[in-house]
């Protein structure tokens, strides 16, 4: 007799770098996204949704390499053997959309978008391959007023979702200023505009994550991480390395020395107080590299932004100019922004935790030109939704994070299903989240266990006795759980029947609403 072959079944496991998101977090996310959208709409931005997939060459940074483009993005081929990739961010699809529709769009074009993005990169703690972003962008104007407005919008968004003033700061710098610094340490025009610039800026952008020593390694020979992977560094001289480190970490009484020693910054203080702080900072920076056209131009733009922000009431307690801010993506061409949370909370072991950056962006005047050959100025800001939501959870300010489960109508007699269904519908019609038990168990204990697992505030019970009397019993599960903690034995519980009342069936909705209000007020 042939041996029976055991069927091969797939293992129930999550793909590495992905996660499941459950109801409470989804509710909190939806509430937060709605609040952010209200702020963006108030600024006149219009919603736009683009597909999850784009042609791979439209993403720009990630082009097919060999038989399969798999560095950084998830890709596949369509029926025409063209490579498609899941979007890496929401900005590249916007650039494609503007290039494709520019003749019918207003100038400037203001859009916001939220959606999932995917990155085929090494996951880490709190870093997943799939996550949600929320962007706002203004396309078609080179005015720094648009950059200032993006900073204002970012600040208003933080406060609207529950991050109070003083618990966040929108930090601002400029790629033009940074390019001027690179010129000041002796890099030639080709290095400042080419790959060397990107290597240096990517290194500096990791300051928060790797610290000064890690960035110093990346600016020098290179760095080996905890896994053993080695990243080749920029190969700067020790003097140039020191100059960049000192510039991006400049604060009270620290100094900057350029590679040749020709320029020196002393006493640069990013902790000045008062409404003129940003203008004071920029005034101190202005004389550093007067021979660099890009540096001078960048400082002038930031100064104009500071004046606009100050006039609108956005002083340095909300938007602050900070020479340490560098956005890592190479398409930024002017002002860059980063939203940082400044408060500290404790983790489950009592250790201090800071959330740091929860969003960023900047000016990118060359991205649309990839499609059209013509420069189309643009500026924008992107929020990391999951990280921001984690911060709100830590503060206990996650709107919608904890929702009461549904009121559950128990099924005491299956011949009375229509009657129970009608009760559930009456509650729904009155705006009460509710359901009739549709499982197969006839045991009341099993139905009660189900209601507990659903987080039901109360259950509705109607047996033959209650039905004949025209009544229903309502058991308050929340109050009942509290009372049960102080009851010594099962006999006492049965005699006291805690938090369980009988009411006329006509009063069902009114009494249920009273119970829910008692636990939510």
Steps between C-alpha positions, in 0.01 A plus 500: 500500500639836396602729780273803532686815404470776755391823330754781493353809661646850495623638829289780645766769527545867415749595230812652656477876533118517491237511774130454563306805621205439728177687568606747772802620304298523179239715673770726638660528157172586332426768760847651461486495119163677509645773722806545278277520192296777666816706552621443144158589359501818709819602321333448163661169403297256291496122544660275236536123493754332273539124438713277720700396192702724269724412210837440659681758290251764625637456851831639381731386775434132440559387142508138374835341572555180308207265484310639799489842667497400864710757682271702721169422329269202445464438127328279246443489126166566334354326194711724275816400690539852637626529855255631761593584859302570814538869578791584725347831610215731396720766339621312192139413400411869544782601265372253241142627543601865458712423193211307345229757580681834526298668222175464694626569852494840674837658571600460770342158555435410865427139587497274804509123500510216748574138429715194549856494370739206478877481538695185428761579761642338809240526780590598853336597830201717408602492132273300270492434127141626479375818665276803451596854406297822484636767264423858400675660202489826307618463139569780253644788704854590603380745766639434847156605626393147403782354711404718797139393463597132504677560833190673636283212383730247668483691829122532485471128426702405808277709724176385337571133571589563863873584511509815706716804436835439664482125432608534138708722275516533121872523423608671178824515303597540133682278255647815346652591837638148537645509148670825597653327802632224273656760275651658811682181599665486160279275289496596134181575301484147360521346848242740643254421221585132460521172686732631772232750606242221529730280704574782743138611534379143548756459774402822678132408471571200726617721788195431719521124445875437503627789709810708437742205499296306243474801269870571542575144381273541197669829410836326531602150391164337571293325765425141595161450667398248766417235238844524346391685185751763390404834343775674306551856622559832327875484560530860622812625667498528877484880479204498259328232707540707815369813327177333392444335838557828680266689267204258527537470878562872554336633816594721792872589496590235240710603202520426130826499314497466123747267330744780423449680828377806312159508670416462864170496687517575872228506761229380262200443726187321377347543845427871477157600624249749377312563176816615314697179564485375141611833357781514757618152402499585131678829562779311676525250214499760222869591520636145509555432131455832312685366194246223443212620282283205603565560869409869474189420295391232746537732800300769317215257433496381859497860621195575286331187637577613855340839436184338356475253786550768762233718339253209515577429866721195450802581711792281602294313759324335204726537193875521558795532263755230582829434312497131598194413290572313176241305305651188345326480163704650222221687324477780758632826356422776753341530846453170685274436798472245778227465763655384825326403823691638797324334793631194679297204629589179682474154347362195681835458680513862609767597248478845334379498138502787251310467175701757306403562139143416395501674162701705260532642155635791305532666161558275200515706181636231267278196551233577240773594251590131476186458291477832316854633478371827650553603860176512700558639851333317785505472878335255737480323834440135591381360834595152620157395623596194709780677684282801575221273622742317730589835653135585558450159664794566733340832597159338548347730237403251230151605398290198409764254620267337750149450371229325696417160361150433369202437721429128457144364488520145634300221337306321771250332268592436135134504402500869598787605270285759316411658833866523607602636163237771532647605836847529350366706212311735732827570679684558171228734377553699819873525430608228741762254376337161545471146370296187554705194594525299177724222627387140531532448875176471695678537833455837666844472658662472157299797373601706802864408443465618140354834619791542743754436224324758281526761774122538518385761753184298563294206375127470439325195643141395430379153587140380502428655841622844390322469168168418668545801728594730210841564652869453431790457736806716446826387654764771536820297442734781604326567829444128549871429470574761766236358734612141445845586636349564843266196508634202691321205340272393218195475729537862604539601133176320404311658787621854432493483115734802481436775246207315343163670467163422343330776299196519272589399146389845383775657716780283356672776300474759777646272767783375280600857417508581873741213563728598213499865609591397853820339379601756239435834671 
